[in-house]
Amino acid sequence: MEVAPAPIIFPLKPSHSPRLETIVEDADEEYGDNP
């Protein structure tokens, strides 16, 4: 189920823009640590 990445890939709400960057950055660090 791709429910979580949906809003990240498709930011429908402009108010999620600033939060989107934080989520993407956070996810990048998490995925970077895990092989």
C-alpha positions as CSV (number, residue, x, y, z in Angstrom):
1,M,0.0,0.0,0.0
2,E,1.5,3.3,-1.1
3,V,-0.4,5.6,1.2
4,A,2.4,7.2,3.0
5,P,4.6,8.1,0.0
6,A,1.5,9.4,-1.9
7,P,1.4,12.8,-0.2
8,I,5.2,13.0,-0.4
9,I,5.3,12.3,-4.2
10,F,2.1,14.2,-4.9
11,P,1.9,17.3,-2.7
12,L,-1.7,18.3,-3.3
13,K,-1.8,20.9,-0.5
14,P,0.6,23.8,-0.8
15,S,0.6,24.0,3.0
16,H,2.4,20.7,3.0
17,S,5.3,22.1,1.0
18,P,7.4,23.2,4.0
19,R,6.6,19.9,5.8
20,L,7.3,17.9,2.7
21,E,11.0,19.0,2.7
22,T,11.4,18.0,6.3
23,I,9.8,14.6,5.6
24,V,11.9,13.9,2.6
25,E,15.1,15.0,4.4
26,D,14.2,12.8,7.4
27,A,13.4,9.8,5.2
28,D,16.6,10.3,3.3
29,E,18.6,10.0,6.6
30,E,16.7,7.0,7.7
31,Y,17.0,5.2,4.4
32,G,20.6,6.2,4.2
33,D,21.4,4.5,7.5
34,N,19.6,1.3,6.5
35,P,21.2,-0.7,3.7
